[in-house]
Amino acid sequence: MVASLRRCAVALAAAALATTAPAFGAGAPLKAPLPKGAALKVAPIAFTERTLPNGLQVIAVPSSTSPTVSVQVWYHVGSKDDPEGRSGFAHLFEHLMFKSTRHLKSEQFDRLTEDVGGSNNAYTSDDVTVYHEVVPSNHLETLLWAEAERMSNLDVVQTNFVSERGVVEEEYRQRVLASPYGRFGNAIAPASYQVHPYKRPTIGSIDDLEAATLDDVKAFHGTFYRPDNATLVVAGDFDPQQLDAWVDKYFARLSRPVAPVPKVQVDEPSWRADRHAEVTGPTVALPAIAYTWLAPPVTSPDAPALRIAAALLSSGEASRLNQALVYRQQIASQASFDADLRAGPGLLSASAVAAGGKPLVKVGAALLAEVNRLARRRVPAAELAKIKTQILTGALLARQTPDGLASAVGDAAVLEGRAANVNTELDALQAVTAADVQRVLRRYVTGAHKVTLTYTQAPPAPGASK
């Protein structure tokens, strides 16, 4: 995919999950099957962290599994920080940061990474904007210089602004307007959150972007793109002392603005009643329905159990929703459940696309019935163990690469506020019991108010030919 399209990711990279008998860590193969019921002991990820005088948090994760290194810069700014009436600014800057700086040409990050056998990309979520690269280890210094260069010397000029605004608007047309279910997915957050800025979709809106001025963009950049609002994570094959020297050389000289970084102070109130919203689209061959419930932050002790519950319902062909709604009842063409846990209040969502000719009200009833069944009846031990193994395996595989290591540590450091959580979250996941799954579903789903969102074909415009 071309460089401009590769940066259209608007999704948060999945948080690493996982868990305690034989040790299994990066590069350490599992030599024998575990006894039934035994927990897998995962070797802790070794890392160091420090904060520069200008406020930049620096985390180093040495690993010699391959002669490569991952460089990630996590800016603590996401779509929740978009100014009122200017949705999409965080996403816009994901694109602008690949344009020119005082000493870099536009798209030169591709040359510094892809031309040496590496890669680069970025993504924007509600809470963060993350830039990540993987290169051979001998190119580490160049990447550190380049990241410091675009942190401090980005060309926030009219030509770059207009160019990337056009790219973001075209992405909106492709992902939201042209996609059959784009409007549906884009409507979930606005329909669910009442006051929290999470209600603004990360991708933004064309009207808000068109109304923006260069002064608006410069103000946003000056407010959030600064060393005291960023976390640098370097993982892979490097000499720790040399890394410290390079970080001091290129990042320590960057100035720290006097004004503090503004933080979102709004909280989402408890939902006091069920709500209903309707969305229509021009090409809805099969109607869809979604239910959402308010979830706790990612730091909640209930987060591991909610993730297990979501996986039981929706992970893979053998998942409960897929088996019940798609195969046995044949009432839905697809069904899913997601635990979208964030730094602030998250969302739990169950959704389904109807099978041909099936009434949406029956699809919704079947969807809720399956979720309620998991809350009422204790999950069998074998099914619970299988899901834990799947999640654990995925997490451990991701941690075999420098990029996966950096992502796991960065996620814990930035979203959870404590890098050391990367070495405890896996134990917490393995400790989840069947009773825990029932408890969290009863607390956050069956015992809570919900939002219902339906998605159907829009009626023909007055005077339109049939």
C-alpha positions in Angstrom: 0.0 0.0 0.0 1.3 3.5 -0.8 2.8 5.6 2.0 -0.2 8.0 2.2 -2.7 5.2 2.6 -0.6 3.2 5.0 -0.9 6.1 7.4 -4.7 6.0 7.3 -4.9 3.7 10.4 -7.2 5.1 13.0 -7.3 2.1 15.2 -5.3 1.7 18.5 -2.9 -1.2 18.3 -4.2 -4.1 20.3 -3.0 -4.2 23.9 -0.8 -7.2 24.7 -2.3 -9.6 27.1 -1.1 -12.7 28.7 0.6 -14.8 32.1 2.5 -18.4 35.7 5.5 -23.1 36.1 7.9 -23.1 33.2 9.1 -19.7 32.0 8.3 -18.5 28.6 9.7 -15.2 27.3 11.1 -13.6 24.2 13.1 -16.2 22.4 12.4 -19.0 24.9 10.5 -21.9 23.4 7.9 -23.8 25.4 9.6 -27.2 25.8 6.9 -29.3 27.3 3.1 -29.1 27.7 1.9 -27.7 31.0 0.1 -29.9 33.5 -3.7 -29.4 33.3 -4.8 -26.3 35.1 -1.2 -25.0 35.6 -0.5 -21.4 34.8 2.3 -20.4 32.5 5.1 -18.3 34.0 6.2 -15.6 31.6 9.7 -14.2 32.0 9.4 -10.5 32.8 10.4 -7.9 30.1 13.5 -6.1 31.2 13.5 -2.4 30.7 14.8 0.9 32.1 13.0 4.2 32.2 14.0 7.7 32.8 12.6 11.2 32.3 14.7 14.0 30.7 14.7 17.5 32.2 12.4 18.6 29.4 9.8 16.1 30.5 10.3 13.4 27.8 9.8 9.9 29.2 12.3 7.4 27.8 11.9 3.7 28.0 14.6 1.3 26.8 13.8 -2.4 26.2 17.0 -4.3 25.2 16.5 -7.6 23.3 19.0 -9.5 21.1 16.4 -11.7 19.3 17.2 -10.1 16.0 19.6 -7.4 14.7 16.8 -4.9 14.5 15.4 -2.1 16.6 12.0 -0.5 17.1 11.6 3.2 17.7 8.2 4.4 18.9 7.1 7.9 20.0 3.8 7.9 21.8 2.3 11.4 22.0 -0.3 11.7 24.8 -2.8 13.3 22.5 -5.8 11.6 20.8 -9.2 12.5 19.3 -10.5 13.2 22.8 -8.2 16.2 22.8 -9.5 17.6 19.5 -10.7 21.2 20.0 -14.5 21.7 20.0 -15.7 22.1 16.4 -12.4 20.8 15.1 -12.7 17.0 15.3 -10.1 15.1 13.4 -7.1 17.3 14.4 -5.2 14.5 16.2 -5.7 12.3 13.1 -4.7 15.1 10.8 -1.4 15.4 12.7 -0.7 11.7 12.3 -0.4 12.6 8.6 1.3 16.0 8.9 4.2 14.5 10.9 5.3 12.7 7.7 5.6 16.0 5.8 8.6 18.2 5.7 10.6 19.6 8.6 13.5 22.1 8.7 15.9 19.4 7.7 13.7 16.6 6.3 11.8 16.5 3.0 8.3 15.2 2.8 8.0 11.4 3.0 11.7 11.2 3.9 10.8 8.8 6.7 10.1 6.2 4.0 13.6 6.7 2.7 15.1 6.4 6.1 13.3 3.2 6.9 12.0 1.3 3.8 15.2 2.0 1.8 17.3 0.2 4.4 14.9 -2.8 4.7 12.7 -1.4 7.5 9.2 0.0 7.9 7.3 2.9 9.4 3.7 3.7 10.2 1.5 5.5 12.7 -1.9 5.3 14.2 -4.3 7.6 16.1 -6.8 6.5 18.8 -9.0 8.3 21.3 -6.0 8.7 23.8 -2.8 8.6 21.8 -1.0 9.2 18.5 1.8 6.7 18.0 4.6 6.8 15.4 6.6 3.6 15.1 9.5 2.3 13.0 11.6 -0.8 12.7 15.1 -0.6 11.1 18.4 -2.6 11.2 20.2 -1.7 14.5 22.9 0.3 12.8 20.3 2.8 11.7 19.1 3.6 15.2 20.9 6.9 15.6 19.5 8.2 12.3 15.9 7.4 13.4 16.4 9.0 16.8 17.6 12.2 15.1 14.7 12.1 12.7 12.1 11.7 15.5 13.6 14.6 17.4 13.7 16.6 14.2 10.0 16.2 13.5 9.1 16.7 17.2 10.8 20.1 17.2 11.0 21.4 13.6 7.8 20.3 11.7 6.8 22.6 8.9 3.2 23.5 9.9 2.6 25.5 6.7 -0.4 26.0 4.5 0.7 23.7 1.7 1.2 20.8 4.0 -2.0 21.5 5.9 -4.1 21.7 2.7 -2.5 18.6 1.3 -3.0 16.3 4.3 -6.4 17.7 5.0 -7.4 16.5 1.6 -5.9 13.0 2.4 -7.9 12.8 5.6 -11.1 13.9 4.0 -10.7 11.3 1.2 -10.1 8.7 3.9 -13.4 9.8 5.5 -15.2 9.3 2.2 -13.7 5.9 1.7 -14.1 4.5 5.2 -17.3 6.2 6.3 -19.3 7.3 3.3 -18.3 4.6 0.7 -18.2 1.6 3.0 -21.6 -0.1 3.4 -21.3 -0.1 7.2 -19.0 2.9 7.6 -21.8 5.1 8.9 -22.8 2.5 11.3 -19.4 2.1 12.9 -18.8 5.9 12.9 -22.1 6.4 14.8 -21.4 4.1 17.8 -19.4 6.5 19.9 -21.5 9.6 19.3 -24.7 7.7 20.1 -23.2 6.2 23.2 -21.2 8.8 25.1 -23.3 11.6 26.5 -20.7 14.2 27.5 -17.2 12.7 27.3 -15.1 13.8 24.3 -14.7 10.2 23.4 -18.0 10.8 21.6 -16.0 12.5 18.7 -15.0 9.9 16.2 -11.2 9.7 15.7 -11.4 10.1 11.9 -13.0 13.5 12.3 -15.5 15.2 10.0 -15.2 16.9 6.7 -17.1 20.0 7.9 -14.8 20.5 10.9 -11.7 20.0 8.8 -12.9 22.4 6.1 -13.6 25.0 8.8 -10.1 24.8 10.3 -7.5 27.4 9.7 -3.7 27.3 9.7 -3.7 29.2 13.0 -5.9 26.4 14.5 -3.5 23.8 13.3 -0.5 25.6 14.7 -2.1 26.1 18.0 -2.9 22.4 18.3 0.7 21.4 17.4 2.2 23.8 19.8 -0.1 22.6 22.6 0.4 18.9 22.3 3.5 18.0 20.2 6.2 18.7 22.9 8.7 16.5 24.8 6.8 16.7 28.1 3.7 15.2 26.4 5.6 12.2 24.7 7.0 8.8 25.6 9.9 7.5 23.6 10.2 3.7 23.6 13.2 1.9 22.0 13.3 -1.9 21.9 15.6 -4.4 20.3 19.3 -4.8 19.6 21.2 -1.8 20.9 23.8 -0.8 23.5 22.0 0.9 26.4 24.8 3.3 27.2 25.0 4.4 23.5 21.3 4.7 23.4 21.3 7.1 26.4 24.0 9.2 24.8 22.1 9.5 21.5 18.8 10.3 23.3 20.6 13.0 25.3 22.2 14.4 22.1 19.1 14.7 20.1 16.2 15.0 22.5 17.6 16.7 25.6 18.1 19.9 23.8 14.4 20.3 22.9 12.7 23.0 24.9 9.8 22.4 27.3 7.0 25.0 26.8 6.1 27.0 29.9 2.3 26.4 29.6 1.1 23.1 31.0 -0.4 20.5 28.7 -4.2 20.7 29.0 -5.9 17.5 30.2 -9.5 16.4 29.6 -11.3 17.0 32.9 -14.8 15.8 31.7 -16.0 12.5 33.0 -18.9 10.4 31.6 -21.8 10.2 34.1 -23.5 6.9 34.8 -26.2 6.1 32.3 -29.5 6.5 34.1 -31.8 5.1 31.4 -31.7 3.0 28.2 -31.4 5.0 25.0 -32.1 4.3 21.3 -30.6 5.8 18.2 -31.2 5.1 14.5 -28.8 5.6 11.6 -29.5 5.0 7.9 -27.3 4.6 4.9 -27.7 4.6 1.1 -26.5 1.0 0.5 -27.5 -1.1 3.4 -28.2 -4.5 1.9 -28.5 -6.2 5.4 -29.6 -4.2 8.4 -27.4 -4.1 11.6 -27.8 -3.6 15.3 -25.5 -2.7 18.1 -25.8 -2.5 21.9 -23.3 -0.5 24.0 -22.7 -0.3 27.7 -20.4 1.9 29.7 -17.1 0.2 30.7 -14.4 1.0 33.2 -11.0 2.4 32.3 -8.2 0.0 31.2 -6.7 0.3 34.6 -9.7 -1.2 36.3 -9.2 -4.5 38.1 -12.1 -5.8 36.1 -10.4 -5.2 32.7 -8.8 -8.7 32.4 -12.2 -10.4 33.0 -13.9 -8.1 30.5 -11.3 -9.0 27.9 -11.8 -12.7 28.6 -15.6 -12.3 28.3 -15.2 -10.5 25.0 -13.0 -13.3 23.6 -15.4 -16.0 24.8 -18.2 -14.3 22.9 -16.4 -13.2 19.8 -12.9 -14.5 19.2 -12.7 -16.9 16.2 -15.0 -19.2 14.3 -15.8 -21.2 17.5 -16.8 -18.2 19.5 -20.2 -18.2 21.1 -21.8 -15.5 19.1 -20.6 -16.9 15.8 -21.7 -20.4 16.6 -25.1 -19.4 18.0 -26.2 -16.6 15.7 -24.4 -17.4 12.4 -24.3 -21.2 12.3 -27.0 -22.7 14.5 -29.8 -20.1 14.3 -28.6 -18.6 11.0 -30.1 -15.3 12.0 -27.0 -13.2 11.5 -24.4 -13.0 8.8 -21.9 -11.9 11.5 -21.8 -11.0 15.2 -19.2 -9.7 17.6 -18.6 -8.4 21.1 -15.8 -5.9 21.9 -14.3 -4.6 25.2 -13.0 -1.2 24.1 -11.1 -0.2 27.2 -9.4 3.2 27.2 -7.5 5.5 29.5 -10.9 6.9 30.5 -14.4 5.4 30.4 -14.6 2.6 27.8 -17.4 0.9 25.9 -18.6 -2.6 25.7 -20.4 -3.3 22.5 -22.3 -6.2 21.0 -23.2 -6.0 17.3 -24.7 -8.1 14.5 -25.5 -7.9 10.9 -28.8 -9.6 10.0 -28.9 -12.6 7.7 -31.0 -12.1 4.6 -34.7 -11.7 5.4 -34.3 -11.9 9.2 -36.1 -9.2 11.2 -33.7 -6.9 13.0 -35.7 -7.1 16.2 -35.1 -10.9 16.3 -31.4 -10.5 15.6 -31.1 -8.1 18.5 -33.0 -10.4 20.8 -30.8 -13.4 19.9 -27.6 -11.3 20.4 -28.7 -10.2 23.8 -29.8 -13.7 24.8 -26.3 -15.1 24.0 -24.6 -12.4 26.0 -27.0 -12.9 28.9 -26.4 -16.7 28.7 -22.7 -16.2 29.4 -23.6 -14.0 32.4 -26.0 -16.5 33.8 -24.3 -19.8 33.2 -20.7 -20.5 34.4 -18.4 -21.0 31.5 -16.9 -24.6 31.4 -13.3 -24.9 32.6 -12.1 -26.2 29.2 -13.6 -23.4 27.2 -12.1 -20.8 29.6 -8.7 -22.4 29.4 -8.8 -22.5 25.6 -9.6 -18.8 25.4 -6.8 -17.9 27.8 -4.4 -20.0 25.8 -5.4 -18.2 22.6 -4.9 -14.8 24.1 -1.7 -15.8 25.8 -0.2 -17.2 22.6 -1.0 -14.1 20.7 0.6 -11.9 23.3 3.7 -14.0 23.5 4.1 -14.2 19.7 3.8 -10.4 19.5 6.5 -10.0 22.1 9.0 -12.0 20.0 9.7 -8.9 17.9 11.2 -5.5 18.9 8.0 -3.8 17.6 5.8 -6.0 19.7 7.9 -5.5 22.8 7.9 -1.7 22.4 4.1 -1.7 21.8 3.4 -3.8 25.0 5.6 -1.6 27.2 4.4 1.6 25.6 0.8 0.6 26.0 1.3 -0.1 29.7 3.3 3.1 30.3 1.0 5.5 28.5 -2.5 4.1 28.7 -2.2 2.5 32.1 0.3 5.1 33.5 2.8 2.5 34.7 5.3 0.7 32.4 5.8 -2.1 35.0 2.2 -3.2 34.4 3.5 -5.0 31.3 4.9 -7.6 33.7 1.7 -8.1 35.7 -1.1 -7.9 33.3 -0.5 -11.4 32.0 -0.7 -12.9 35.5 -4.0 -11.0 36.0 -5.4 -12.4 32.8 -4.5 -16.0 33.8 -6.1 -15.4 37.2 -9.5 -14.7 35.8 -12.1 -17.3 36.9 -15.4 -18.3 35.5 -17.1 -16.5 38.4 -15.2 -13.3 37.4 -16.6 -13.5 33.9 -20.1 -13.8 35.2 -19.5 -11.0 37.8 -18.3 -8.4 35.3 -21.0 -9.2 32.7 -23.7 -8.8 35.4 -22.2 -5.6 36.7 -21.5 -3.8 33.4 -24.0 -5.4 31.0 -27.0 -7.3 32.3 -27.3 -5.0 35.3 -26.6 -1.7 33.5 -28.4 0.6 31.1 -27.5 0.3 27.4 -27.7 2.2 24.1 -29.3 0.5 21.1 -28.2 1.6 17.7 -30.0 0.3 14.5 -28.7 0.7 11.0 -31.1 0.4 8.1 -31.6 1.4 4.5 -32.4 5.1 4.0 -35.7 5.8 2.4 -35.6 7.1 -1.2 -35.4 10.8 -1.5 -38.6 12.6 -2.5 -39.0 12.4 -6.2 -36.3 9.8 -6.7 -37.1 7.1 -9.3 -37.8 3.7 -8.0 
